[in-house]
């Protein structure tokens, strides 16, 4: 659809598409809360946001097609990087998420939901939280300005996943696409084998990395210098606020949406590096991270929804690049769909392996011995 669009015009389209997309998505939350009340179908409408994200968006992704544009490094990247609107929008969306979260807690308690509706509402809001709170939090924790970095921590605290702030930057980006990384899925590893290991190892790694960081600074682990204590304390304050407003069910809602937000993140982690590995050189060390170590997806709609997270190859090669200037690498391994479509596919491991394993094997043609060696090593570690 956009193959023949002028590159400058395409960048303008994308610039305002973030506003248009989220200006459409956010109102769907109250829409889904009230649309079925009079007809008594609110239990089904509680699942509406989940259906939109993993039903409608994957189809729309294929209809709209891919984004052909890359910003010019010498002319456009410097100016785009400094444009204030991109930074303001991410901070603004952080506050929007906090408002949506408390509004959703109110709906959870006041709508006449049955068990099906309550579960659906928690799953839907948690999934939205995975897109806004964790995805935007991910963008912001890579940035140096304190207002952005702290907003990233606050967003992660709102879904009780503050360990990601430490483990992702100091762990995942260091060990990505190696067996030492809990967030990199291995060749032929199923999603349901990956998830529990990722949850446990990432939580433990976050505290270990923070302890090592403080020791290098000559500071105590259990102290006010430990940022994880601060961020998890903020999560506890969120839980207390929900409990004060809506009792134990408010706490259940808060923790439930947190779980499904974190689940969405780890499923995306599973997708992003599946089967890819950094080769071992003659000195026994892993090669440096390049765009070859992440799956790329250039579908426009999901890239707008996820602030170009799907241009993941560029993000890992240049972690501090802002979302608006991330580039597509045609030579990187390419996913056959956007993240929303791949998320659904990953839920069915036999189908996932049927689609993805041949792509991994084709990408590493001629060196499958190393690929299988890496897969064997991760199983031994786990």
PLY file of the C-alpha trace (Angstrom):
ply
format ascii 1.0
element vertex 382
property float x
property float y
property float z
element edge 381
property int vertex1
property int vertex2
end_header
0.00 0.00 0.00
2.86 2.40 0.81
5.59 1.05 -1.49
5.47 4.05 -3.82
5.02 6.77 -1.19
7.71 9.47 -1.11
10.07 8.75 1.82
9.66 12.25 3.30
5.90 11.95 3.11
6.08 8.49 4.66
7.94 9.85 7.68
5.24 12.50 8.11
2.51 9.84 7.88
4.24 7.77 10.52
4.79 10.79 12.77
1.07 11.43 13.13
0.05 7.79 12.91
1.21 7.27 16.51
-1.31 9.88 17.63
-4.08 8.58 15.38
-3.58 4.95 16.36
-3.56 5.52 20.11
-6.23 8.21 19.82
-8.38 5.41 18.41
-7.27 2.56 20.67
-7.56 4.26 24.05
-11.29 5.17 23.64
-11.98 1.52 22.82
-11.38 0.74 26.51
-14.48 2.61 27.77
-16.35 1.50 24.64
-15.73 -2.15 25.53
-16.70 -1.45 29.14
-20.19 -0.09 28.41
-21.28 -1.45 25.03
-22.75 -4.68 26.37
-24.25 -3.47 29.65
-27.82 -2.89 28.47
-27.96 -6.11 26.46
-26.40 -8.19 29.23
-23.46 -9.21 27.02
-20.78 -7.34 29.00
-18.99 -10.59 29.84
-18.23 -11.10 26.17
-17.36 -7.47 25.46
-14.82 -7.61 28.29
-12.65 -9.61 25.88
-13.01 -7.02 23.10
-9.58 -5.37 23.46
-7.87 -8.76 23.40
-9.79 -9.63 20.23
-8.87 -6.32 18.58
-5.18 -6.73 19.35
-4.84 -10.37 18.33
-7.72 -10.71 15.89
-8.30 -7.50 13.96
-4.80 -6.00 14.01
-3.04 -9.08 12.50
-5.48 -9.05 9.58
-5.18 -5.28 9.15
-1.39 -5.65 9.22
-1.42 -7.80 6.09
-3.91 -5.51 4.35
-1.99 -2.30 5.08
1.35 -3.91 4.32
4.93 -2.99 5.09
6.73 0.27 5.73
9.24 0.96 2.93
10.94 3.95 4.54
14.21 4.38 6.39
15.27 7.85 7.57
18.33 9.33 5.92
21.21 9.04 8.37
22.85 12.37 7.55
19.82 14.59 7.01
16.73 13.18 8.72
18.04 11.19 11.68
19.60 14.16 13.52
16.48 16.32 13.15
14.04 13.49 13.96
16.04 12.55 17.04
15.73 16.09 18.41
12.03 16.58 17.62
10.33 17.19 20.96
6.94 15.81 19.92
8.21 12.23 19.89
9.49 12.53 23.47
6.41 14.38 24.72
4.11 11.77 23.25
5.80 8.87 25.05
5.67 10.70 28.39
2.04 11.69 27.77
1.13 8.09 26.94
2.67 7.06 30.25
0.19 9.26 32.12
-2.62 8.06 29.87
-1.80 4.47 30.86
-1.93 5.29 34.59
-5.37 6.87 34.05
-6.56 3.87 32.01
-5.33 1.49 34.71
-7.32 3.16 37.49
-10.34 3.58 35.23
-10.15 -0.13 34.42
-10.06 -0.95 38.14
-13.25 1.09 38.60
-14.94 -0.78 35.73
-13.81 -4.13 37.14
-15.66 -3.37 40.37
-18.73 -1.54 39.07
-19.64 -3.48 35.93
-21.86 -6.46 36.58
-19.27 -8.93 35.33
-19.52 -12.65 35.90
-16.39 -14.76 36.22
-15.93 -14.86 32.42
-16.17 -11.08 32.21
-13.81 -10.47 35.11
-11.18 -12.74 33.58
-11.69 -11.15 30.16
-11.33 -7.64 31.55
-8.12 -8.53 33.40
-6.67 -10.22 30.29
-7.65 -7.30 28.03
-6.29 -4.58 30.29
-3.15 -6.59 31.00
-2.56 -6.96 27.28
-3.02 -3.22 26.76
-0.59 -2.75 29.65
1.90 -4.97 27.89
1.73 -2.70 24.85
1.74 0.65 26.65
3.34 0.16 30.07
6.00 -2.41 29.20
6.62 -1.48 25.59
6.88 2.24 26.32
8.74 1.47 29.52
11.21 -0.47 27.39
11.72 2.51 25.10
12.22 4.90 28.01
14.59 2.89 30.20
17.14 3.02 27.38
17.18 6.81 27.49
19.53 8.94 29.59
17.31 11.93 30.55
15.98 11.24 34.04
12.38 12.17 33.28
12.28 9.51 30.57
14.22 6.89 32.50
12.11 7.38 35.62
8.87 7.30 33.64
10.05 3.98 32.22
10.54 2.68 35.76
7.13 3.97 36.83
5.42 2.27 33.89
7.13 -1.04 34.70
6.16 -0.64 38.35
2.52 -0.21 37.29
2.60 -3.81 36.04
4.85 -5.14 38.82
7.69 -5.95 36.44
10.38 -3.54 37.60
13.10 -6.17 37.37
12.93 -5.70 33.61
14.45 -2.23 34.03
17.68 -3.75 35.32
17.79 -7.17 33.67
16.89 -5.98 30.19
19.57 -3.31 29.95
22.40 -4.99 31.86
21.54 -8.62 31.11
19.52 -9.15 27.95
21.37 -6.58 25.84
24.70 -8.06 26.92
23.88 -11.75 26.47
21.20 -11.60 23.75
21.09 -14.61 21.41
23.29 -16.72 23.67
22.30 -19.51 26.08
23.18 -17.14 28.94
20.16 -14.98 28.13
16.84 -16.06 29.64
14.95 -13.85 27.17
16.36 -15.48 24.02
14.45 -18.58 22.97
16.43 -21.39 21.38
15.88 -23.32 18.20
13.02 -25.84 18.57
12.16 -24.61 22.08
8.40 -24.39 22.64
6.74 -21.35 24.18
5.50 -23.21 27.25
8.97 -24.50 27.98
10.40 -21.00 27.55
7.95 -18.99 29.67
8.48 -20.36 33.21
12.25 -20.36 32.75
12.17 -16.78 31.48
10.04 -15.54 34.38
12.21 -17.14 37.05
15.64 -16.49 35.53
14.89 -12.87 34.65
13.66 -12.08 38.16
16.72 -13.68 39.76
19.07 -12.08 37.24
17.69 -8.60 37.93
18.52 -8.82 41.64
21.90 -10.41 40.94
22.86 -7.71 38.45
21.77 -4.93 40.77
23.77 -6.49 43.63
26.88 -6.66 41.42
26.39 -3.07 40.30
26.12 -1.82 43.89
29.15 -3.83 44.98
31.22 -2.17 42.26
30.06 1.17 43.65
30.97 0.13 47.18
27.34 0.20 48.30
25.19 -2.32 50.16
22.68 -4.43 48.28
19.85 -4.02 50.78
19.80 -0.25 50.94
18.09 2.79 49.48
20.67 2.70 46.69
19.04 -0.46 45.27
16.69 0.82 42.59
14.73 -2.44 42.51
13.64 -1.84 46.09
12.32 1.55 45.06
10.48 0.35 41.96
8.93 -2.68 43.64
7.90 -0.43 46.53
6.02 1.70 44.01
4.33 -1.48 42.74
3.31 -2.19 46.34
1.90 1.34 46.61
-0.16 0.70 43.47
-1.51 -2.48 45.08
-2.29 -0.60 48.31
-4.11 2.11 46.34
-6.21 -0.46 44.50
-6.92 -2.19 47.79
-7.91 1.07 49.48
-10.25 1.95 46.61
-11.79 -1.43 45.88
-10.76 -3.90 48.57
-9.21 -7.30 47.94
-10.79 -7.56 44.49
-8.99 -4.36 43.53
-5.70 -5.98 44.49
-6.62 -9.10 42.50
-7.32 -6.93 39.46
-4.02 -5.06 39.81
-1.95 -8.22 40.20
-3.91 -10.00 37.46
-3.38 -7.30 34.86
0.29 -7.19 35.90
0.67 -10.89 35.19
-0.88 -10.66 31.72
1.19 -7.59 30.85
4.37 -9.48 31.83
3.12 -12.53 29.94
2.70 -10.44 26.79
6.27 -9.20 27.18
7.79 -12.64 27.58
5.87 -14.03 24.61
7.24 -11.16 22.51
10.71 -11.92 23.88
10.23 -15.51 22.73
9.40 -14.28 19.23
12.15 -11.67 18.89
15.20 -13.95 19.02
13.84 -17.43 18.35
16.58 -19.76 17.17
19.07 -16.98 16.48
22.53 -17.23 17.99
25.78 -15.36 18.11
28.49 -17.50 16.63
31.46 -18.58 18.74
34.76 -17.32 17.34
38.18 -18.98 17.39
38.86 -17.57 20.86
35.75 -19.19 22.27
33.90 -15.89 22.62
30.56 -14.87 21.22
30.65 -12.48 18.28
29.43 -8.92 18.89
25.74 -8.15 18.58
24.62 -7.24 15.08
21.26 -6.80 13.31
21.49 -10.51 12.45
20.64 -11.51 16.02
17.02 -10.34 16.12
14.01 -11.12 13.98
12.81 -8.07 12.09
9.24 -7.27 11.08
8.41 -4.28 8.94
4.60 -4.37 9.01
3.48 -0.78 9.36
0.44 -1.03 11.66
2.08 -3.08 14.39
5.20 -0.95 14.13
3.08 2.12 14.85
1.30 0.33 17.70
4.60 -0.77 19.25
6.63 2.38 18.58
8.71 0.49 16.00
9.76 -2.24 18.42
9.58 -4.65 15.48
12.62 -2.97 13.97
14.30 -4.94 16.68
17.49 -5.65 14.80
18.43 -1.98 14.80
17.42 -1.59 18.44
19.82 -4.30 19.56
22.64 -3.10 17.39
22.14 0.51 18.57
20.17 0.38 21.83
19.95 4.11 22.47
18.46 5.02 19.09
15.04 6.55 19.53
12.02 4.72 18.18
11.31 7.26 15.42
14.71 6.69 13.75
14.96 2.90 13.99
15.83 1.34 10.63
14.68 -1.72 8.76
17.40 -4.17 7.68
16.33 -6.28 4.74
19.35 -8.54 5.30
18.24 -9.35 8.86
16.11 -12.45 9.44
12.51 -11.53 8.66
9.35 -12.66 10.43
6.46 -13.67 8.17
4.07 -11.39 10.07
3.82 -8.60 12.60
4.20 -9.28 16.32
0.43 -9.56 16.84
0.15 -12.36 14.28
3.31 -14.07 15.52
2.03 -13.87 19.13
-1.02 -15.91 18.14
1.12 -18.38 16.21
3.47 -18.85 19.17
0.56 -20.02 21.33
0.48 -23.18 19.19
4.02 -24.63 19.33
3.61 -27.25 16.57
2.39 -24.58 14.13
5.08 -22.16 15.30
7.84 -24.68 14.69
6.39 -25.64 11.32
6.52 -22.00 10.21
9.66 -20.79 11.96
12.06 -23.74 12.09
12.58 -23.81 8.30
13.33 -20.08 8.40
15.94 -20.57 11.12
17.48 -23.49 9.23
17.58 -21.50 5.98
19.23 -18.56 7.72
21.94 -20.79 9.22
22.38 -23.06 6.21
25.80 -24.68 6.35
26.33 -24.23 10.09
23.56 -26.25 11.68
26.11 -28.05 13.87
26.66 -24.83 15.82
22.93 -24.16 15.98
22.19 -27.56 17.49
25.13 -27.19 19.86
23.66 -23.95 21.21
20.24 -25.54 21.65
21.79 -28.46 23.54
23.76 -26.13 25.78
20.70 -24.11 26.84
18.84 -27.28 27.75
21.73 -28.28 29.99
21.73 -24.87 31.67
17.98 -24.99 32.21
0 1
1 2
2 3
3 4
4 5
5 6
6 7
7 8
8 9
9 10
10 11
11 12
12 13
13 14
14 15
15 16
16 17
17 18
18 19
19 20
20 21
21 22
22 23
23 24
24 25
25 26
26 27
27 28
28 29
29 30
30 31
31 32
32 33
33 34
34 35
35 36
36 37
37 38
38 39
39 40
40 41
41 42
42 43
43 44
44 45
45 46
46 47
47 48
48 49
49 50
50 51
51 52
52 53
53 54
54 55
55 56
56 57
57 58
58 59
59 60
60 61
61 62
62 63
63 64
64 65
65 66
66 67
67 68
68 69
69 70
70 71
71 72
72 73
73 74
74 75
75 76
76 77
77 78
78 79
79 80
80 81
81 82
82 83
83 84
84 85
85 86
86 87
87 88
88 89
89 90
90 91
91 92
92 93
93 94
94 95
95 96
96 97
97 98
98 99
99 100
100 101
101 102
102 103
103 104
104 105
105 106
106 107
107 108
108 109
109 110
110 111
111 112
112 113
113 114
114 115
115 116
116 117
117 118
118 119
119 120
120 121
121 122
122 123
123 124
124 125
125 126
126 127
127 128
128 129
129 130
130 131
131 132
132 133
133 134
134 135
135 136
136 137
137 138
138 139
139 140
140 141
141 142
142 143
143 144
144 145
145 146
146 147
147 148
148 149
149 150
150 151
151 152
152 153
153 154
154 155
155 156
156 157
157 158
158 159
159 160
160 161
161 162
162 163
163 164
164 165
165 166
166 167
167 168
168 169
169 170
170 171
171 172
172 173
173 174
174 175
175 176
176 177
177 178
178 179
179 180
180 181
181 182
182 183
183 184
184 185
185 186
186 187
187 188
188 189
189 190
190 191
191 192
192 193
193 194
194 195
195 196
196 197
197 198
198 199
199 200
200 201
201 202
202 203
203 204
204 205
205 206
206 207
207 208
208 209
209 210
210 211
211 212
212 213
213 214
214 215
215 216
216 217
217 218
218 219
219 220
220 221
221 222
222 223
223 224
224 225
225 226
226 227
227 228
228 229
229 230
230 231
231 232
232 233
233 234
234 235
235 236
236 237
237 238
238 239
239 240
240 241
241 242
242 243
243 244
244 245
245 246
246 247
247 248
248 249
249 250
250 251
251 252
252 253
253 254
254 255
255 256
256 257
257 258
258 259
259 260
260 261
261 262
262 263
263 264
264 265
265 266
266 267
267 268
268 269
269 270
270 271
271 272
272 273
273 274
274 275
275 276
276 277
277 278
278 279
279 280
280 281
281 282
282 283
283 284
284 285
285 286
286 287
287 288
288 289
289 290
290 291
291 292
292 293
293 294
294 295
295 296
296 297
297 298
298 299
299 300
300 301
301 302
302 303
303 304
304 305
305 306
306 307
307 308
308 309
309 310
310 311
311 312
312 313
313 314
314 315
315 316
316 317
317 318
318 319
319 320
320 321
321 322
322 323
323 324
324 325
325 326
326 327
327 328
328 329
329 330
330 331
331 332
332 333
333 334
334 335
335 336
336 337
337 338
338 339
339 340
340 341
341 342
342 343
343 344
344 345
345 346
346 347
347 348
348 349
349 350
350 351
351 352
352 353
353 354
354 355
355 356
356 357
357 358
358 359
359 360
360 361
361 362
362 363
363 364
364 365
365 366
366 367
367 368
368 369
369 370
370 371
371 372
372 373
373 374
374 375
375 376
376 377
377 378
378 379
379 380
380 381
